[in-house]
Structures are given as C-alpha cells and as structure tokens.
Amino acid sequence: MGLTVESRPSDSPYVERVWRSRSHDDVSRMTSVATTLCELVVWEHRGRVNVAVRGPESRASEAEVPTDSTFFGISFSLGTSLPHLPADRLVDGAVELPDATAVSFPLHGSTWRMPDFDNAEFFVRRLVREGVLVRDPFVAAVLDGAEPEVSERTLQRRFLAATGLTRGAVRQIDRARRAALLIQEGEPAVEVVHHLGYFDQPHLARSLTRYVGRTATQLRRPGGVAPAPAPEPLSLLYKTGEAAPA
C-alpha cells in the first residue's frame, strides 16, 4: 500500500494546501519532490509526536519514511514565512521543534495547541494575529505579473528573503511539477515540451530528473511504477496554476 495521502486546497491566503498521510509496513523510503513552499509538519510514530518546520526543497531527494506512522502538514503559500525561521536558511532543511506532545508544541516562545486537518486555517489565523507568521504582498504581486518600480537586484533580494529561492528557481520547480502531472495524465512528452516552454525533450528530461526524481516513462506508468526495481513513492503532487516558462 505504501503511502496513503489525502489533501485539500485552502481559502486562506497564507496556506497553499493542507494534507495528511499514513505510511504502511511495505515502504521505508520515498522520493521527496522539489517544492517552493515552507510547511509545518507533524508526525506520530510509535506513540511519539514530532513537529518540524520544513523549508523549500531545491531538487528531488530520497527521504526515510517511518513505517506505520501518521503525518499531517500545512503547506504555506509562496512568500509566507516565519520571520524567526528565515526561509533562505531553511532551504533543503528543517528545524525540529522539541517537546511536542499529542496536544501541543512550542513555537517562538509560546505553547500552541496542536492543529489538525480540519482546523488548520484557524491555527494559521492565530499565528498571523500573533505575528509569528507573515506574508510578503510583494511576492504575491510579482507572481501575479506586476513589475514593481524597484531595481532587478532589489526585486531578487526581496523575493529571495521571502521565499528562500530566486524567481527563476521557483519557475523551474513549479514547471517541473506541472510537467510531471501532465505526463501522469497521459499527455505526450513532446506536447508537454511545447505546452510548458521547454527547449526540447532532453531539456524536459533533465528537469524531471532534477526536480521530480522520475523519468517521463516512470511517471507514465500507473502510480509511477517502473518495471524493476520499483522506485519509492512520490511526495505530494497537486494541480496549481499554469507554470510560466523559464
């Protein structure tokens, strides 16, 4: 069975997605797909509860999965961050929050009641109200196509501070995730190249390998399963807006 995953979008401007999953005894590793987002992750294994803030992931990587465990996560929208844990210091890493229990955990000098899949937005509103979570409207404006009246250097610095990544990296990661979904849905690679603005199929192949950890052939098979050996399950992929060519 591997990993069973459930997720939902959010109407909060601070939240991209809320998800939960469960691991089974037939999986011990997974492929973590590159992502542009920071997230709060809670997992329980053998009665112990753990909480961590994870940063963006600049490329696909392998991750260990404790068997028979439950997971819950809040993926924050791009440009949303915890100021005391700067996004640029979290890239390809995480900060575990000690002394978590089934009902609460410490964060930024206070004890917070443990959120869950259904009340994540209420929890996030409290973080925002207390100034623990912030969202840079500059990033949202840039993503919507606005061209702020600042120098390119200032724009890049502001974007990097808010997201931990450059605008180019965000475009490339989001485009690869979109390409993976299109291929899983059966769209031919040559059409994906044209649709998402890759130079050619080798360019697409390099992008998928770097950011998704799969080839187009592996993604096209049901569940992304190759003949042998079967690769580990993938982390969460979901539809967002169209990725811009980079």
Buried (B, 14 or more C-beta within 10 A) or exposed (E): EBBEBEBEEBEBBBBBBBBBBBBEEEBEEBBBBBBBBBBBBBBBBEEEBBBBBBBBBBBBBEEEBBEEBBBBBBBBBBBBBBEEBBBBEBBEEBBEBEEBEEEBBEBBEEEBEBBEBEEBBEBBEBBBEEEBBBBBEBBBEBBEEEEEEEEEEEBBEBBBBBBBBEBEBBBBBBBBBBBBBBBBEEBEBEEBBEBBBBEEBEEBBEBBBBBBBBBBEBBBEEEBEEEEEEBBBBBBBBEBEEBBEB
